Amino acid sequence: MSLLDPRILIYQFLFVATGVFSTISQQYVYYKGGADKFTLFPAFVTFCGMSLAVCLPTKTIAKTEVSSPVPHRKLFLIGFFEVLGQCLSITGLIYAGSGIYQVVYSSVVIFTAIFSKFFLKRQLLIGHWFSILLIALGLSFSAVGSAKIKGNLQLLGIFITVLASIVYASNYILIENILTTPPTAKPEQVQTYSGVYALILTSLYLMCYTIPNFETIFLKNVENQKGDLRIICLHYFLMAVSAFLHSFTYYWLVSSLGAVSVGTLQSMRAVTVFGISSTL
């Protein structure tokens, strides 16, 4: 499939745009007291959006289930990595701030390229290595430009974000393996099952911790930050829709272009968020 195929271009745009929206929206909700890192509400909403793939009007999921066994262990592992990555990402975003977070998170393409080379035995094109080199240089210059770190919490946020990048890079490699190694799974299938598994894990946490402490870790925070519950709920709804589109295009692009190319798109997302954050 050509890289200039209209469908690929549209999916790439949607992938980057929804990623930018979700990051900025999460940051806004946090500043308004509605996204304390211990609630896991942003992660829960994200996985709700991912699970909506089960409502897609397509027969590919049913056909795959009949023709080949569903790799539930691998899909559960993807779901687990999604939960872990979300927890680390949200915490890193809160502590580091959206601008620095996105710069550091861009390192995901570097880790993805390394893992792809050693675990999938992929021979990367010169263009891939050139893109990775540019991203590495960009990260270095951004790090120098952001040398004045505002306290230990921001340093902790940077460290946690690097861990999140490693977790997501590992997940990208696992997903590409499932989507490209026979018997292959369909992108919609991977999105649905991994989303459901991640949703189950997050729901258990919400039932055990978030709901019993709902007033303390959510309502009081919103009140203290003078947030509007209606606007916060609207953001969460839009984040769920954005998560559906983001994950759907993500799995489709991984199966079509590979994990390294999708990692490069994540870097484009980082540049966009960094630029928007610097103007706010």
C-alpha contacts under 8 A as a table, 3 or more apart, distances in Angstrom:
res1	aa1	res2	aa2	distance
1	M	5	D	7.00
1	M	256	S	7.73
2	S	5	D	5.20
3	L	8	I	6.54
3	L	9	L	7.49
4	L	8	I	6.94
4	L	9	L	6.52
5	D	8	I	5.38
5	D	9	L	6.38
6	P	9	L	5.08
6	P	10	I	6.08
7	R	10	I	5.16
7	R	11	Y	6.12
8	I	11	Y	5.13
8	I	12	Q	6.01
8	I	253	L	7.53
9	L	12	Q	5.10
9	L	13	F	6.20
10	I	13	F	5.14
10	I	14	L	6.20
11	Y	14	L	5.05
11	Y	15	F	5.97
11	Y	249	T	5.51
11	Y	253	L	7.42
12	Q	15	F	5.07
12	Q	16	V	6.29
12	Q	249	T	7.35
12	Q	253	L	7.62
12	Q	265	L	7.44
13	F	16	V	5.34
13	F	17	A	5.93
14	L	17	A	5.08
14	L	18	T	5.84
14	L	245	L	7.13
14	L	246	H	6.84
14	L	249	T	7.10
15	F	18	T	5.57
15	F	19	G	6.16
15	F	245	L	7.27
15	F	246	H	5.03
15	F	247	S	7.84
15	F	249	T	5.78
15	F	250	Y	6.40
15	F	265	L	7.96
16	V	19	G	5.13
16	V	20	V	6.19
16	V	246	H	7.91
16	V	265	L	6.63
16	V	266	Q	6.98
16	V	268	M	7.10
16	V	269	R	5.21
17	A	20	V	5.18
17	A	21	F	6.21
17	A	269	R	7.42
18	T	21	F	5.01
18	T	22	S	6.03
18	T	242	S	5.30
18	T	243	A	7.21
18	T	245	L	7.05
18	T	246	H	5.63
19	G	22	S	5.27
19	G	23	T	6.27
19	G	242	S	7.72
19	G	246	H	6.53
19	G	269	R	6.58
20	V	23	T	5.36
20	V	24	I	6.32
20	V	269	R	5.92
20	V	270	A	7.73
20	V	272	T	7.05
20	V	273	V	5.80
21	F	24	I	5.39
21	F	25	S	5.86
21	F	239	M	7.86
21	F	242	S	7.53
22	S	25	S	5.05
22	S	26	Q	5.98
22	S	239	M	5.74
22	S	242	S	6.70
22	S	243	A	7.48
23	T	26	Q	5.26
23	T	27	Q	6.33
23	T	98	S	7.18
23	T	273	V	7.74
24	I	27	Q	5.09
24	I	28	Y	6.22
24	I	98	S	7.10
24	I	273	V	7.38
25	S	28	Y	5.05
25	S	29	V	6.20
25	S	235	H	6.56
25	S	239	M	7.29
26	Q	29	V	5.17
26	Q	30	Y	6.11
26	Q	35	A	7.20
26	Q	42	P	6.97
27	Q	30	Y	5.09
27	Q	31	Y	6.30
27	Q	93	L	7.43
27	Q	94	I	7.11
27	Q	97	G	7.84
27	Q	98	S	6.82
28	Y	31	Y	5.22
28	Y	32	K	6.37
29	V	32	K	5.06
29	V	33	G	6.38
29	V	34	G	5.18
29	V	35	A	5.73
29	V	232	I	6.05
29	V	235	H	7.34
30	Y	33	G	5.11
30	Y	34	G	5.37
30	Y	35	A	4.40
30	Y	36	D	6.36
30	Y	94	I	7.41
31	Y	34	G	7.54
31	Y	35	A	7.93
31	Y	225	Q	7.11
32	K	35	A	7.92
32	K	221	N	7.85
32	K	222	V	5.88
32	K	225	Q	5.25
32	K	226	K	6.61
32	K	227	G	4.62
32	K	228	D	7.65
32	K	232	I	7.80
33	G	36	D	6.63
33	G	218	F	6.87
33	G	221	N	4.63
33	G	222	V	4.16
33	G	223	E	7.48
33	G	224	N	7.34
33	G	225	Q	5.50
33	G	226	K	7.88
33	G	227	G	6.46
34	G	218	F	5.92
34	G	219	L	7.78
34	G	221	N	6.84
34	G	222	V	5.67
34	G	227	G	7.70
34	G	232	I	6.62
35	A	39	T	6.76
35	A	40	L	7.45
35	A	41	F	6.45
35	A	42	P	6.60
35	A	218	F	7.53
36	D	39	T	5.58
36	D	40	L	7.45
36	D	217	I	6.74
36	D	218	F	7.07
36	D	221	N	7.97
37	K	40	L	6.04
37	K	87	C	7.62
37	K	90	I	6.61
37	K	91	T	5.90
37	K	94	I	7.74
38	F	210	T	7.42
38	F	217	I	7.58
39	T	206	L	7.13
39	T	209	Y	7.89
39	T	210	T	5.27
39	T	217	I	6.91
39	T	218	F	7.47
40	L	43	A	5.27
40	L	44	F	6.12
40	L	87	C	7.24
40	L	202	T	7.33
40	L	206	L	7.34
40	L	210	T	7.79
41	F	44	F	4.96
41	F	45	V	6.11
42	P	45	V	5.22
42	P	46	T	6.18
42	P	90	I	7.87
42	P	236	Y	7.35
43	A	46	T	5.01
43	A	47	F	6.28
43	A	83	V	7.13
43	A	86	Q	5.90
43	A	87	C	7.13
43	A	202	T	7.44
44	F	47	F	5.30
44	F	48	C	6.20
44	F	199	L	6.33
44	F	202	T	5.97
44	F	203	S	7.21
45	V	48	C	5.01
45	V	49	G	6.33
45	V	236	Y	6.62
45	V	237	F	7.74
45	V	239	M	6.90
45	V	240	A	5.29
45	V	243	A	7.97
46	T	49	G	5.17
46	T	50	M	6.36
46	T	239	M	6.82
46	T	240	A	5.45
46	T	243	A	5.23
46	T	244	F	7.63
47	F	50	M	4.84
47	F	51	S	6.08
47	F	195	G	5.23
47	F	196	V	7.17
47	F	198	A	6.30
47	F	199	L	5.30
47	F	240	A	7.81
47	F	243	A	7.50
48	C	51	S	5.18
48	C	52	L	6.54
48	C	195	G	7.19
48	C	196	V	7.86
48	C	199	L	6.53
48	C	240	A	6.39
49	G	52	L	5.33
49	G	53	A	7.84
49	G	239	M	7.87
49	G	240	A	4.44
49	G	241	V	5.83
49	G	242	S	7.36
49	G	243	A	5.00
49	G	244	F	4.30
50	M	53	A	6.18
50	M	191	Q	6.13
50	M	192	T	6.46
50	M	195	G	5.03
50	M	196	V	7.78
50	M	240	A	7.93
50	M	243	A	6.07
50	M	244	F	4.79
50	M	247	S	6.06
50	M	248	F	7.48
51	S	54	V	6.16
51	S	191	Q	6.93
51	S	192	T	4.95
51	S	193	Y	7.38
51	S	194	S	7.99
51	S	195	G	4.79
51	S	196	V	5.51
51	S	199	L	7.79
51	S	244	F	7.57
52	L	55	C	5.59
52	L	56	L	7.47
52	L	192	T	7.14
52	L	244	F	6.50
53	A	56	L	5.30
53	A	188	E	6.24
53	A	191	Q	6.59
53	A	192	T	5.34
53	A	244	F	7.14
53	A	248	F	7.43
54	V	188	E	7.76
54	V	192	T	5.70
58	T	61	I	7.14
59	K	62	A	5.44
59	K	63	K	6.18
60	T	63	K	5.15
60	T	64	T	6.08
60	T	186	K	6.93
60	T	188	E	7.63
60	T	189	Q	7.90
61	I	64	T	5.22
61	I	65	E	6.26
61	I	186	K	6.88
61	I	188	E	6.67
61	I	189	Q	5.43
62	A	65	E	5.18
62	A	66	V	6.38
63	K	66	V	5.23
63	K	67	S	6.07
64	T	67	S	5.19
64	T	68	S	5.77
64	T	69	P	7.78
64	T	70	V	7.75
64	T	185	A	6.76
64	T	186	K	7.11
65	E	68	S	5.70
65	E	69	P	6.08
65	E	70	V	6.11
66	V	69	P	7.39
68	S	183	P	6.66
70	V	185	A	7.56
71	P	74	K	5.59
71	P	75	L	6.20
72	H	75	L	4.91
72	H	76	F	5.86
72	H	193	Y	7.88
73	R	76	F	5.13
73	R	77	L	6.22
74	K	77	L	4.97
74	K	78	I	6.21
74	K	174	L	7.84
74	K	178	I	7.91
75	L	78	I	4.96
75	L	79	G	6.19
75	L	190	V	6.64
75	L	193	Y	6.36
75	L	194	S	5.14
75	L	197	Y	7.81
76	F	79	G	4.93
76	F	80	F	6.12
76	F	193	Y	7.64
76	F	194	S	5.98
76	F	197	Y	5.83
76	F	198	A	7.70
77	L	80	F	4.95
77	L	81	F	6.13
77	L	194	S	7.98
78	I	81	F	5.10
78	I	82	E	6.07
78	I	171	N	6.13
78	I	174	L	7.35
78	I	175	I	7.34
78	I	194	S	5.85
79	G	82	E	4.97
79	G	83	V	6.33
79	G	193	Y	7.90
79	G	194	S	4.40
79	G	195	G	6.19
79	G	196	V	7.68
79	G	197	Y	5.34
79	G	198	A	4.43
80	F	83	V	5.16
80	F	84	L	6.20
80	F	197	Y	7.46
80	F	198	A	6.02
80	F	201	L	7.69
81	F	84	L	4.98
81	F	85	G	5.76
81	F	167	V	6.51
81	F	168	Y	7.21
81	F	171	N	6.40
82	E	85	G	5.04
82	E	86	Q	5.92
82	E	168	Y	7.43
82	E	171	N	7.62
82	E	198	A	6.66
83	V	86	Q	5.11
83	V	87	C	6.15
83	V	198	A	5.85
83	V	201	L	7.62
83	V	202	T	7.17
84	L	87	C	5.21
84	L	88	L	6.21
84	L	164	A	7.82
84	L	167	V	7.53
85	G	88	L	5.18
85	G	89	S	5.86
85	G	164	A	5.10
85	G	165	S	7.76
85	G	167	V	5.81
85	G	168	Y	6.08
86	Q	89	S	4.98
86	Q	90	I	5.93
86	Q	164	A	7.69
87	C	90	I	5.38
87	C	91	T	6.20
88	L	91	T	5.21
88	L	92	G	5.95
88	L	160	I	5.97
88	L	161	T	6.49
88	L	163	L	7.18
88	L	164	A	5.29
89	S	92	G	5.02
89	S	93	L	5.89
89	S	160	I	7.36
89	S	161	T	5.83
89	S	164	A	5.62
90	I	93	L	5.04
90	I	94	I	6.14
91	T	94	I	5.18
91	T	95	Y	6.23
91	T	157	G	6.83
91	T	160	I	7.25
91	T	161	T	7.95
92	G	95	Y	5.29
92	G	96	A	5.67
92	G	97	G	7.72
92	G	101	Y	6.64
92	G	156	L	7.59
92	G	157	G	4.17
92	G	158	I	6.31
92	G	159	F	7.70
92	G	160	I	5.28
92	G	161	T	4.86
93	L	96	A	5.39
93	L	97	G	5.24
93	L	98	S	5.65
93	L	101	Y	5.46
93	L	157	G	6.84
93	L	161	T	7.41
94	I	97	G	5.65
94	I	98	S	7.61
94	I	157	G	7.33
95	Y	153	L	5.80
95	Y	154	Q	5.19
95	Y	156	L	7.10
95	Y	157	G	4.60
95	Y	158	I	7.89
96	A	99	G	7.92
96	A	100	I	5.96
96	A	101	Y	5.61
96	A	153	L	7.34
96	A	154	Q	4.51
96	A	155	L	7.12
96	A	156	L	7.61
96	A	157	G	4.53
96	A	158	I	5.90
97	G	100	I	5.83
97	G	101	Y	5.78
97	G	154	Q	7.75
98	S	101	Y	4.99
98	S	102	Q	6.06
98	S	273	V	7.26
98	S	274	F	7.17
98	S	277	S	6.77
99	G	102	Q	5.50
99	G	103	V	6.54
99	G	273	V	6.53
99	G	274	F	4.49
99	G	275	G	7.80
99	G	277	S	5.67
99	G	278	S	7.11
100	I	103	V	5.10
100	I	104	V	6.22
100	I	146	S	7.64
100	I	158	I	7.64
100	I	274	F	7.36
101	Y	104	V	5.33
101	Y	105	Y	5.87
101	Y	157	G	7.70
101	Y	158	I	6.77
101	Y	161	T	6.63
102	Q	105	Y	4.90
102	Q	106	S	6.16
102	Q	269	R	7.84
102	Q	270	A	4.54
102	Q	271	V	7.34
102	Q	273	V	6.73
102	Q	274	F	6.43
103	V	106	S	5.39
103	V	107	S	7.71
103	V	139	L	6.32
103	V	142	S	7.05
103	V	267	S	7.97
103	V	270	A	5.87
103	V	271	V	7.21
103	V	274	F	7.07
104	V	107	S	5.84
104	V	139	L	7.01
104	V	158	I	6.71
104	V	161	T	6.60
104	V	162	V	6.55
105	Y	108	V	5.89
105	Y	161	T	6.08
105	Y	162	V	6.50
105	Y	164	A	7.63
105	Y	165	S	5.71
105	Y	267	S	7.84
105	Y	270	A	7.31
106	S	109	V	6.33
106	S	110	I	7.95
106	S	135	I	7.47
106	S	139	L	7.57
106	S	165	S	7.75
106	S	263	G	7.95
106	S	266	Q	6.42
106	S	267	S	4.73
106	S	270	A	6.14
107	S	110	I	5.21
107	S	111	F	6.53
107	S	135	I	7.75
107	S	136	A	7.41
107	S	139	L	7.62
107	S	162	V	7.38
107	S	165	S	6.48
107	S	267	S	7.86
108	V	111	F	5.21
108	V	112	T	5.96
108	V	165	S	4.62
108	V	166	I	6.47
108	V	168	Y	7.01
108	V	169	A	5.66
108	V	263	G	6.26
108	V	266	Q	7.76
109	V	112	T	4.91
109	V	113	A	6.07
109	V	132	I	6.97
109	V	169	A	7.25
109	V	260	V	6.18
109	V	262	V	7.97
109	V	263	G	4.30
109	V	264	T	5.71
109	V	266	Q	7.44
109	V	267	S	7.24
110	I	113	A	5.23
110	I	114	I	6.35
110	I	132	I	6.22
110	I	136	A	7.52
111	F	114	I	5.13
111	F	115	F	6.09
111	F	165	S	7.46
111	F	166	I	6.28
111	F	169	A	5.85
112	T	115	F	5.17
112	T	116	S	5.84
112	T	169	A	4.69
112	T	170	S	7.04
112	T	172	Y	7.07
112	T	173	I	6.99
112	T	259	A	6.86
112	T	260	V	5.89
112	T	263	G	6.82
113	A	116	S	5.04
113	A	117	K	6.13
113	A	124	L	7.95
113	A	260	V	5.65
114	I	117	K	5.23
114	I	118	F	6.39
115	F	118	F	5.25
115	F	119	F	5.54
115	F	120	L	7.29
115	F	169	A	7.51
115	F	170	S	7.18
115	F	173	I	6.98
116	S	119	F	5.51
116	S	120	L	4.95
116	S	121	K	6.33
116	S	122	R	5.76
116	S	173	I	6.32
116	S	259	A	7.74
116	S	260	V	7.49
117	K	120	L	5.96
117	K	121	K	4.83
117	K	122	R	4.97
117	K	123	Q	6.66
117	K	124	L	7.49
118	F	121	K	5.41
118	F	122	R	7.67
119	F	173	I	7.92
120	L	173	I	7.45
120	L	177	N	7.46
124	L	128	H	6.05
124	L	129	W	6.94
125	L	128	H	5.19
125	L	129	W	6.63
126	I	129	W	5.21
126	I	130	F	6.08
127	G	130	F	5.02
127	G	131	S	6.11
128	H	131	S	5.15
128	H	132	I	6.18
128	H	260	V	7.52
128	H	261	S	7.53
129	W	132	I	4.98
129	W	133	L	6.07
130	F	133	L	5.06
130	F	134	L	6.25
131	S	134	L	5.13
131	S	135	I	6.21
131	S	264	T	7.38
132	I	135	I	5.05
132	I	136	A	6.10
132	I	264	T	7.65
133	L	136	A	5.07
133	L	137	L	6.19
134	L	137	L	5.14
134	L	138	G	6.03
135	I	138	G	4.91
135	I	139	L	6.06
135	I	267	S	7.35
136	A	139	L	5.11
136	A	140	S	6.25
137	L	140	S	5.03
137	L	141	F	6.26
138	G	141	F	5.23
138	G	142	S	6.00
139	L	142	S	5.02
139	L	143	A	5.96
140	S	143	A	5.09
140	S	144	V	6.31
141	F	144	V	5.06
141	F	145	G	6.11
142	S	145	G	4.91
142	S	146	S	6.03
143	A	146	S	5.02
143	A	147	A	5.97
144	V	147	A	5.01
145	G	148	K	7.97
146	S	149	I	6.69
149	I	152	N	7.85
149	I	154	Q	6.46
149	I	155	L	6.85
150	K	153	L	7.73
150	K	154	Q	6.09
151	G	154	Q	5.75
151	G	155	L	6.85
152	N	155	L	5.00
152	N	156	L	6.14
153	L	156	L	4.93
153	L	157	G	6.12
154	Q	157	G	4.84
154	Q	158	I	6.29
155	L	158	I	5.11
155	L	159	F	6.36
156	L	159	F	5.12
156	L	160	I	6.15
157	G	160	I	5.13
157	G	161	T	6.06
158	I	161	T	5.06
158	I	162	V	6.34
159	F	162	V	5.22
159	F	163	L	6.51
160	I	163	L	5.07
160	I	164	A	6.25
161	T	164	A	4.87
161	T	165	S	6.21
162	V	165	S	5.01
162	V	166	I	6.41
163	L	166	I	5.14
163	L	167	V	6.29
164	A	167	V	5.07
164	A	168	Y	6.13
165	S	168	Y	5.19
165	S	169	A	5.98
166	I	169	A	5.08
166	I	170	S	6.18
167	V	170	S	5.18
167	V	171	N	6.30
168	Y	171	N	4.87
168	Y	172	Y	6.12
169	A	172	Y	5.03
169	A	173	I	6.44
170	S	173	I	5.28
170	S	174	L	6.34
171	N	174	L	5.03
171	N	175	I	6.02
172	Y	175	I	5.14
172	Y	176	E	6.12
172	Y	254	V	7.82
172	Y	259	A	5.56
173	I	176	E	5.17
173	I	177	N	6.15
173	I	259	A	6.38
174	L	177	N	5.06
174	L	178	I	6.35
175	I	178	I	5.14
175	I	179	L	6.13
175	I	190	V	7.95
175	I	251	Y	7.87
175	I	254	V	7.66
176	E	179	L	5.05
176	E	180	T	5.90
176	E	254	V	6.12
176	E	255	S	6.34
176	E	258	G	6.48
176	E	259	A	6.24
177	N	180	T	5.41
177	N	181	T	5.50
178	I	181	T	5.71
178	I	182	P	7.90
178	I	184	T	5.94
178	I	185	A	6.18
179	L	184	T	5.11
179	L	185	A	5.27
179	L	186	K	6.52
179	L	187	P	6.97
179	L	254	V	7.88
179	L	255	S	5.61
180	T	184	T	5.67
180	T	185	A	7.88
180	T	255	S	6.64
181	T	184	T	5.44
185	A	189	Q	6.52
185	A	190	V	6.76
186	K	189	Q	5.14
186	K	190	V	6.38
187	P	190	V	5.22
187	P	191	Q	6.13
187	P	248	F	7.40
187	P	251	Y	5.10
187	P	252	W	5.50
187	P	255	S	7.01
188	E	191	Q	5.09
188	E	192	T	6.04
188	E	248	F	6.95
188	E	251	Y	7.52
188	E	252	W	7.98
189	Q	192	T	5.20
189	Q	193	Y	6.15
190	V	193	Y	5.53
190	V	194	S	5.80
190	V	251	Y	7.56
191	Q	194	S	5.54
191	Q	195	G	5.75
191	Q	247	S	6.80
191	Q	248	F	6.75
191	Q	251	Y	6.87
192	T	195	G	5.18
192	T	196	V	6.10
193	Y	196	V	5.06
193	Y	197	Y	6.13
194	S	197	Y	5.14
194	S	198	A	6.05
195	G	198	A	5.11
195	G	199	L	5.94
196	V	199	L	4.91
196	V	200	I	6.14
197	Y	200	I	5.15
197	Y	201	L	6.38
198	A	201	L	5.19
198	A	202	T	6.15
199	L	202	T	5.11
199	L	203	S	5.92
200	I	203	S	5.06
200	I	204	L	6.30
201	L	204	L	5.35
201	L	205	Y	6.71
202	T	205	Y	5.19
202	T	206	L	6.29
203	S	206	L	4.93
203	S	207	M	6.10
204	L	207	M	5.22
204	L	208	C	6.16
205	Y	208	C	5.16
205	Y	209	Y	5.83
205	Y	210	T	6.91
206	L	209	Y	5.43
206	L	210	T	4.50
206	L	211	I	5.77
207	M	210	T	6.31
207	M	211	I	5.58
207	M	212	P	7.31
208	C	211	I	7.03
208	C	212	P	6.99
209	Y	212	P	5.68
209	Y	213	N	6.28
210	T	213	N	5.26
210	T	214	F	5.51
210	T	217	I	7.60
211	I	214	F	4.77
213	N	216	T	5.44
213	N	217	I	6.09
213	N	218	F	7.99
214	F	217	I	5.59
214	F	218	F	5.45
214	F	219	L	6.73
215	E	218	F	5.54
215	E	219	L	4.77
215	E	220	K	6.04
216	T	219	L	6.32
216	T	220	K	5.51
216	T	221	N	7.26
217	I	220	K	6.53
217	I	221	N	6.18
218	F	221	N	5.21
218	F	222	V	6.18
219	L	222	V	5.20
219	L	223	E	6.22
220	K	223	E	4.98
220	K	224	N	6.02
221	N	224	N	5.08
221	N	225	Q	6.12
222	V	225	Q	5.23
222	V	226	K	5.93
222	V	227	G	4.95
222	V	228	D	7.32
222	V	229	L	7.44
223	E	226	K	4.96
223	E	227	G	6.16
224	N	227	G	7.76
227	G	232	I	7.50
228	D	231	I	5.42
228	D	232	I	6.22
229	L	232	I	4.98
229	L	233	C	6.00
230	R	233	C	5.18
230	R	234	L	6.15
231	I	234	L	4.95
231	I	235	H	6.19
232	I	235	H	5.09
232	I	236	Y	6.30
233	C	236	Y	5.02
233	C	237	F	6.22
234	L	237	F	5.10
234	L	238	L	6.23
235	H	238	L	5.10
235	H	239	M	5.96
236	Y	239	M	4.90
236	Y	240	A	6.24
237	F	240	A	5.17
237	F	241	V	6.53
238	L	241	V	5.11
238	L	242	S	6.01
239	M	242	S	4.88
239	M	243	A	5.91
240	A	243	A	5.00
240	A	244	F	6.32
241	V	244	F	5.20
241	V	245	L	6.50
242	S	245	L	5.25
242	S	246	H	5.90
243	A	246	H	4.93
243	A	247	S	5.89
244	F	247	S	5.44
244	F	248	F	6.02
245	L	248	F	5.18
245	L	249	T	6.08
246	H	249	T	5.43
246	H	250	Y	5.91
247	S	250	Y	4.78
247	S	251	Y	6.15
248	F	251	Y	5.56
248	F	252	W	6.28
249	T	252	W	5.10
249	T	253	L	5.93
250	Y	253	L	5.21
250	Y	254	V	6.16
250	Y	262	V	7.37
251	Y	254	V	5.13
251	Y	255	S	6.26
252	W	255	S	5.28
252	W	256	S	6.21
253	L	256	S	4.94
253	L	257	L	5.51
253	L	258	G	6.93
253	L	262	V	6.75
254	V	257	L	5.40
254	V	258	G	4.46
254	V	259	A	5.24
254	V	261	S	7.78
254	V	262	V	6.32
255	S	258	G	5.93
257	L	261	S	6.07
257	L	262	V	7.27
258	G	261	S	5.73
258	G	262	V	6.63
259	A	262	V	5.16
259	A	263	G	6.11
260	V	263	G	4.93
260	V	264	T	6.33
261	S	264	T	5.06
261	S	265	L	6.53
262	V	265	L	5.00
262	V	266	Q	6.43
263	G	266	Q	4.98
263	G	267	S	6.64
264	T	267	S	5.11
264	T	268	M	6.63
265	L	268	M	4.96
265	L	269	R	6.29
266	Q	269	R	4.93
266	Q	270	A	6.24
267	S	270	A	4.83
267	S	271	V	6.32
268	M	271	V	5.16
268	M	272	T	6.28
269	R	272	T	5.15
269	R	273	V	6.21
270	A	273	V	5.22
270	A	274	F	5.97
271	V	274	F	5.08
271	V	275	G	6.13
272	T	275	G	5.17
272	T	276	I	6.22
273	V	276	I	5.07
273	V	277	S	5.88
274	F	277	S	5.15
274	F	278	S	6.18
275	G	278	S	5.29
275	G	279	T	6.76
276	I	279	T	5.39
276	I	280	L	6.59
277	S	280	L	5.24
